[in-house]
Amino acid sequence: MVREVCFRLCEKTIQSLGGRMETLLTVLAANGIKVSGVHAPEEHVAGVDEREGIMYVTDQAEAYAALREQGCYVLPYLHENNRGEFFPGALYAVENLEEMNEESFDLAYRRLAELPWEILTTKRCEVRETTVEDVDSFYQIYEEPSITEYMENLFADRDEEVAYTKDYIEKVYAFYGYGMWTVLEKESGKVIGRAGITWREGYDLPELGFVFGVPWQGRGYAYEVCSAILVYARDELLMERVQALVRPGNERSLRLCEKLGFVPTGETVLDGERHVLLMKEF
């Protein structure tokens, strides 16, 4: 979690933001986030052991390069007066600084620090972005034959699955801001499954996907989590319709989709296998 935002902005930028900058600083302070550097741009950089939870925001390429060199988490601020500046290696940047709040700063920090976003919580579960550390738990879930009876297995080589997970985090989460997530049981802290919203090539609607380990099946976890994810898709992602693809014979998943409000709309062939195509409209 971000605990301090250090601004390294040129004086002209601060002046142009005017009262909007003061409002932003007030919002951050009200949420317990320390702010520094705005009125003292040459303030020292935090020591190596102090950088956890600290994010820098700058509109100057030179300051950006120096901070990156020291291992800091830096978010470039782009505006009409610095369009010619170059921020090499920057995966993220902000254009409307005055519209950011404590949550958006925390999400930006998590991206830069390679920390998972916490998506939502239910009565018994937490849903967050997947990490490489989850892979071993996935293998434990997928080793049950019934799990892969109707869905694709993980890579046989663990290193390939880890590489795939890293690529997914870097590209899918970074681009869409959502995808397949990890589901944890609050009480035990165990990874009990995966669920989320994805886009499948060749289809026009976002898709609900889910898989839960056998020990947690038949206990209402899938309905609890998927219901919350659908609400998230509607309210946070502003989606109007979501599809689901289920193999004929997978009665457990078909019943779950029906309970969630999906209705069959036909069939489709995916990877040479027939699937029931279902849709839910919000």
Salt bridges, closest charged atoms under 4 A:
GLU22 OE2 - HIS39 NE2 3.76
ASP59 OD2 - HIS79 NE2 2.96
GLU95 OE2 - ARG83 NH2 3.04
GLU98 OE2 - ARG20 NH1 3.27
ASP106 OD2 - ARG110 NE 3.22
GLU118 OE2 - ARG110 NH2 3.73
GLU129 OE2 - ARG111 NH2 2.75
ASP134 OD2 - ARG128 NH1 2.85
ASP136 OD1 - ARG158 NE 2.69
ASP167 OD1 - LYS171 NZ 3.09
GLU207 OE2 - ARG200 NH2 2.86
GLU224 OE1 - ARG124 NE 2.73
ASP235 OD1 - ARG234 NE 2.66
GLU267 OE2 - ARG274 NH2 2.68
GLU273 OE1 - ARG247 NH2 3.81
